[in-house]
């Protein structure tokens, strides 16, 4: 490639959105690259047109050997959830000339600032996990597609009870059929829109908030066996040992009511949480709790280690129950755990503690063990006494320093 490639952003009003110098560069270029809709804005172009299809590597390969002058056209700002980021990594010497992004234009139509908005995309991406990412945000801007349309987004938010939001939908911005407007989520569910749209959510009232350490009685639990839950004090200590980041991938094995998975997901909002539970009633409670606490996790019915093969490799694993296959389970977890990751296991018996510690040593992990004994106050007449909870061993395991797959930087 001997000549510099220019990547120019263009609006939905076609040539009307371009600066005169951009039009000059396009007219003088020998090759014009873009999607079919964008190339249609230039019916009189005299050079070769290349339509961008699904195979971007093929396009890169062609451009790397291209001797002619090339202009690539893309919607809005190509470096904002667009083709620009990919081209910057794969093609040397690209010059970028952005237009206004659809998000900028949407906020302009709203007449509101957008520097404080949380911006994300569900265009060509799964909506999975959106609930915990946006919960509590004042303003949220979403790039959409035909699957994750405004109506689909509204139905999704309502399934998590996020009724404190209203939606501003901006369609065909700067085009002949531009349309913008505010909608309640209930209105949005049955409405239809142009495929070219963006959605801005704005919080109208304060929604619920849950700090770390949700009270046990806030979780739906199996009856008459109520109480099958990792108790708050142990849960908080166990989660702290997982060493979660905002983008962590977490497994919760033997999730039961989902209490650990839910609190982990509210920390690892940009990551993903995968949970498995052998009891169908407990799994149903886990899913109900997930909706209540606005956590969009992946929870499956199964007896680990079967079923773990479909989960993404984890940064952290919590094991609340093993179902009797301790050694096999821990060996699989150790093999799948990412470098510098942690496994935290809760054991209620010394036999489980012994077997877990022995297996971790076998697979090259070091362990730190805490015995947690908690008592809670309870009223008796006009006084208080303390009731003891079952003692729990919290086992935190990490790869030994110097292992080939990497080790933890923590002591």
C-alpha positions in Angstrom: 0.0 0.0 0.0 1.8 3.1 -1.2 -0.9 5.7 -0.7 -2.5 6.7 2.6 -6.0 5.4 3.2 -8.6 7.9 4.4 -11.4 6.7 6.6 -14.2 9.3 6.5 -17.3 9.3 8.7 -20.7 10.1 7.0 -24.1 10.9 8.4 -27.5 9.5 7.3 -28.0 12.6 5.1 -25.3 11.4 2.8 -23.1 14.0 1.0 -24.9 16.7 2.9 -23.0 15.7 6.1 -19.5 16.0 4.5 -17.1 18.9 4.6 -16.1 20.2 1.1 -12.6 18.9 1.5 -14.0 15.4 2.3 -16.1 15.5 -0.9 -13.0 16.5 -2.8 -11.0 13.6 -1.4 -13.8 11.2 -2.3 -14.1 12.5 -5.9 -10.4 12.3 -6.4 -10.0 8.8 -5.0 -9.7 5.7 -7.2 -11.3 3.2 -4.8 -14.3 3.9 -2.6 -15.1 1.4 0.1 -18.2 1.2 2.3 -21.5 -0.6 3.0 -24.1 -0.8 0.3 -26.3 1.9 1.9 -23.4 4.4 2.2 -22.0 3.7 -1.3 -25.5 4.4 -2.7 -25.0 8.1 -1.6 -22.4 8.3 -4.5 -24.1 7.1 -7.6 -21.8 9.1 -9.9 -18.5 8.0 -8.4 -16.2 7.1 -11.4 -13.7 4.7 -9.6 -14.1 1.2 -8.3 -16.5 0.6 -5.5 -15.9 -2.1 -2.9 -18.8 -3.2 -0.7 -17.9 -4.1 2.9 -19.3 -7.5 3.6 -18.8 -9.9 6.5 -15.2 -10.8 5.7 -13.1 -7.9 7.0 -9.8 -9.9 6.9 -10.3 -10.3 3.1 -10.8 -6.5 2.8 -7.6 -5.8 4.8 -5.6 -8.2 2.6 -6.8 -6.4 -0.5 -6.1 -2.9 0.9 -2.6 -3.9 2.0 -1.6 -4.5 -1.6 -3.7 -1.7 -3.1 -1.6 0.9 -5.0 -4.5 3.2 -5.9 -5.8 6.0 -3.7 -8.5 4.7 -1.3 -11.3 6.3 0.7 -13.3 4.2 3.2 -16.7 5.5 4.3 -18.4 4.5 7.6 -21.3 5.8 9.6 -20.8 8.5 12.1 -17.5 8.3 14.0 -15.7 5.1 12.8 -13.7 4.9 16.0 -16.9 4.8 18.1 -18.1 1.1 18.1 -17.3 1.1 14.4 -14.9 -0.3 11.8 -12.2 2.2 12.7 -10.8 0.4 15.7 -10.3 -2.8 13.7 -8.7 -1.0 10.8 -6.4 1.0 13.1 -5.0 -2.4 14.4 -4.8 -4.2 11.1 -4.0 -1.5 8.5 -1.0 0.8 8.7 -1.2 4.5 7.9 -5.0 5.0 8.0 -6.1 8.7 8.6 -9.4 9.2 10.4 -12.0 11.9 9.7 -15.0 11.3 11.9 -18.5 12.7 11.5 -20.9 13.2 14.4 -21.8 10.0 16.1 -25.4 8.9 16.5 -25.0 9.2 20.3 -23.9 12.8 20.0 -26.8 13.6 17.7 -29.3 11.8 20.0 -28.3 13.9 23.0 -28.4 17.0 20.8 -32.0 16.2 20.0 -32.7 15.7 23.7 -31.0 19.0 24.5 -28.9 17.3 27.2 -25.2 16.8 28.0 -23.8 13.4 27.4 -20.3 13.5 29.1 -21.9 11.9 32.1 -23.7 9.1 30.3 -22.8 5.4 30.4 -22.5 4.3 26.8 -22.6 0.7 25.6 -23.6 -1.3 22.5 -25.9 -4.2 22.0 -25.5 -3.9 18.2 -24.4 -7.3 17.0 -23.8 -8.3 20.6 -25.7 -10.3 23.2 -27.8 -8.3 25.6 -26.8 -10.7 28.3 -25.5 -9.0 31.4 -26.9 -5.5 30.5 -29.0 -5.4 33.6 -26.2 -5.3 36.1 -24.0 -3.0 33.9 -26.6 -0.2 33.8 -28.4 -0.6 37.1 -28.3 2.6 39.0 -26.9 4.7 36.1 -28.5 8.1 35.6 -28.1 8.1 31.8 -27.5 5.2 29.5 -27.0 5.4 25.8 -27.4 2.2 23.8 -26.5 1.4 20.2 -29.1 -1.1 19.0 -29.8 -3.5 16.1 -32.8 -5.3 14.7 -32.7 -8.0 17.3 -31.9 -5.8 20.3 -34.5 -3.2 19.2 -36.0 -0.5 21.4 -39.0 -2.8 22.1 -36.8 -5.8 23.0 -34.7 -3.6 25.3 -37.8 -2.3 27.0 -39.1 -5.9 27.6 -35.7 -6.9 28.9 -35.6 -4.0 31.4 -39.1 -4.7 32.6 -38.2 -8.3 33.3 -35.7 -6.9 35.9 -38.2 -4.4 37.3 -36.3 -1.4 36.0 -39.3 0.8 35.7 -37.5 4.0 36.9 -36.3 4.6 33.4 -37.8 6.3 30.4 -36.5 5.9 27.0 -35.6 8.4 24.3 -35.5 6.8 20.8 -33.8 8.6 17.9 -34.4 7.1 14.5 -32.7 7.9 11.1 -30.8 10.8 12.6 -30.2 13.5 10.0 -32.0 11.4 7.4 -35.3 12.3 5.6 -37.3 10.1 7.9 -35.8 11.3 11.2 -38.0 10.8 14.2 -37.3 11.2 17.9 -39.4 10.9 21.0 -39.8 9.9 24.7 -41.5 6.7 25.7 -42.4 4.9 28.9 -41.0 1.3 28.9 -44.6 -0.1 28.8 -45.3 2.0 25.6 -42.0 0.9 24.0 -42.7 -2.8 24.3 -45.2 -2.9 21.5 -43.8 0.0 19.3 -41.9 -0.5 16.1 -39.0 1.6 14.8 -36.6 1.9 11.9 -33.5 -0.4 12.2 -31.4 2.8 12.3 -31.9 4.0 15.8 -30.3 4.6 19.2 -31.9 4.5 22.6 -31.1 6.7 25.6 -32.4 5.7 29.0 -32.9 8.3 31.6 -33.7 7.6 35.2 -36.7 9.4 36.5 -36.8 8.2 40.1 -34.3 6.5 42.4 -34.3 2.7 42.0 -33.6 0.2 44.7 -30.0 -0.2 46.0 -28.2 -3.1 47.6 -24.9 -2.7 49.2 -22.5 -5.7 49.6 -24.0 -8.0 52.2 -27.6 -8.4 51.3 -29.7 -9.6 54.2 -30.4 -13.3 54.1 -34.2 -12.9 54.3 -34.2 -10.8 51.1 -33.5 -13.9 49.1 -36.2 -16.3 48.0 -35.3 -19.7 49.6 -36.6 -23.2 49.4 -39.4 -24.1 51.8 -39.8 -25.8 54.2 -36.0 -26.0 54.2 -35.6 -22.2 54.4 -32.0 -21.3 55.4 -30.1 -23.2 52.7 -28.1 -20.1 51.9 -24.5 -18.9 52.3 -25.1 -16.7 55.3 -24.3 -13.0 54.9 -21.2 -12.9 57.1 -19.6 -15.9 55.4 -20.8 -14.7 52.0 -19.1 -11.3 52.4 -15.8 -12.9 53.6 -15.9 -15.4 50.8 -16.5 -12.8 48.1 -13.7 -10.7 49.4 -11.4 -13.7 49.0 -12.3 -14.1 45.3 -10.5 -10.9 44.5 -13.0 -9.8 41.9 -12.5 -7.0 39.4 -15.2 -5.2 37.4 -14.6 -7.5 34.4 -14.1 -10.8 36.2 -15.6 -14.1 34.9 -17.0 -16.0 37.9 -18.3 -19.5 38.5 -20.6 -20.3 41.4 -20.8 -24.1 41.8 -23.7 -25.3 43.9 -25.3 -21.8 43.7 -28.5 -22.8 45.6 -30.4 -19.5 46.1 -27.8 -17.6 44.0 -26.7 -15.3 46.8 -23.0 -15.5 46.1 -23.4 -15.4 42.3 -25.7 -12.3 42.6 -23.4 -10.3 44.9 -20.4 -11.3 42.8 -22.2 -10.1 39.6 -22.9 -6.8 41.2 -19.2 -6.3 41.6 -18.1 -7.9 38.3 -20.6 -5.8 36.3 -18.6 -5.8 33.1 -17.7 -9.5 33.4 -20.0 -12.5 33.5 -21.2 -14.9 36.1 -22.0 -18.6 35.5 -23.9 -20.7 38.1 -24.8 -24.3 38.4 -27.3 -26.0 40.8 -28.4 -29.6 41.0 -31.8 -28.9 42.7 -34.5 -27.6 40.4 -36.4 -25.7 43.2 -33.2 -24.0 44.3 -32.4 -23.1 40.7 -35.8 -21.6 40.3 -35.2 -19.5 43.4 -31.8 -18.4 42.1 -33.4 -17.2 38.8 -36.2 -15.3 40.8 -33.5 -13.7 43.0 -31.5 -12.7 40.0 -34.4 -10.8 38.5 -35.1 -9.2 41.8 -31.5 -8.0 42.3 -31.1 -7.1 38.6 -28.4 -9.6 37.8 -28.4 -11.2 34.4 -26.3 -14.3 35.1 -26.2 -17.7 33.4 -27.7 -20.3 35.7 -28.1 -23.9 34.6 -29.5 -27.1 36.2 -26.8 -29.7 36.6 -24.5 -31.6 38.9 -20.9 -30.3 38.6 -18.5 -31.0 37.1 -20.9 -31.9 34.3 -22.1 -28.7 32.7 -18.9 -26.7 33.4 -17.6 -27.3 29.9 -20.1 -24.8 28.5 -18.9 -21.9 30.8 -16.2 -19.4 29.8 -12.9 -19.8 31.6 -13.1 -18.2 35.0 -11.0 -15.6 36.9 -12.7 -16.7 40.1 -14.6 -19.8 41.3 -16.8 -20.1 44.4 -17.7 -23.7 45.5 -20.6 -23.8 47.9 -21.3 -27.5 47.3 -19.6 -30.3 45.5 -22.1 -33.1 45.5 -19.5 -35.7 46.4 -17.2 -35.4 43.4 -14.7 -33.2 45.2 -11.4 -34.4 43.6 -12.6 -34.5 40.0 -14.4 -31.1 40.4 -11.3 -29.4 41.9 -9.0 -30.8 39.2 -11.3 -29.5 36.5 -11.6 -26.1 38.2 -7.8 -25.8 38.6 -7.3 -26.7 34.9 -9.8 -24.1 33.7 -8.9 -21.3 36.1 -7.1 -18.3 34.4 -3.7 -17.3 35.6 -3.7 -15.3 38.9 -7.2 -16.6 39.5 -8.6 -17.9 42.8 -10.8 -20.7 44.0 -12.8 -20.2 47.2 -14.5 -23.2 48.8 -16.8 -23.3 51.8 -16.6 -26.5 53.8 -18.9 -27.3 56.8 -17.0 -30.5 57.8 -13.4 -31.3 58.6 -13.6 -34.2 56.1 -14.5 -31.8 53.3 -11.7 -29.5 54.5 -9.2 -32.3 54.5 -10.1 -33.6 51.0 -10.1 -30.1 49.5 -6.8 -29.2 51.0 -5.2 -32.5 49.9 -6.5 -32.1 46.3 -5.4 -28.5 46.0 -1.9 -29.5 47.0 -2.0 -32.3 44.4 -2.9 -29.9 41.6 -0.1 -27.4 42.6 -2.2 -24.8 44.5 -1.5 -23.2 47.9 -4.3 -22.7 50.3 -5.2 -20.2 53.0 -7.9 -21.4 55.4 -10.1 -19.4 57.8 -12.4 -20.9 60.3 -15.4 -18.5 60.6 -17.6 -18.7 63.7 -20.4 -16.2 63.8 -23.0 -15.5 66.4 -26.0 -13.3 65.9 -27.9 -11.4 68.6 -31.4 -12.6 69.4 -33.9 -10.9 71.7 -35.0 -12.8 74.8 -37.7 -10.9 76.8 -36.2 -7.5 77.4 -32.6 -8.7 76.9 -30.4 -10.1 74.1 -28.5 -13.4 73.7 -26.4 -14.8 70.9 -27.2 -17.7 68.6 -24.3 -19.3 66.9 -24.3 -20.1 63.2 -22.7 -23.3 61.9 -18.9 -22.8 61.8 -17.6 -22.7 58.2 -14.1 -23.2 56.8 -13.3 -20.8 54.0 -10.5 -22.2 51.8 -8.8 -19.8 49.4 -6.6 -21.6 46.8 -4.2 -20.1 44.3 -1.5 -21.5 42.0 1.9 -21.7 43.5 4.3 -19.0 42.4 6.5 -20.0 39.5 4.0 -22.5 37.9 4.1 -22.4 34.1 0.6 -20.9 33.8 1.5 -18.0 36.1 1.0 -17.2 39.7 -0.7 -14.8 41.9 0.9 -11.5 42.9 -0.6 -11.8 46.3 0.9 -13.3 49.4 
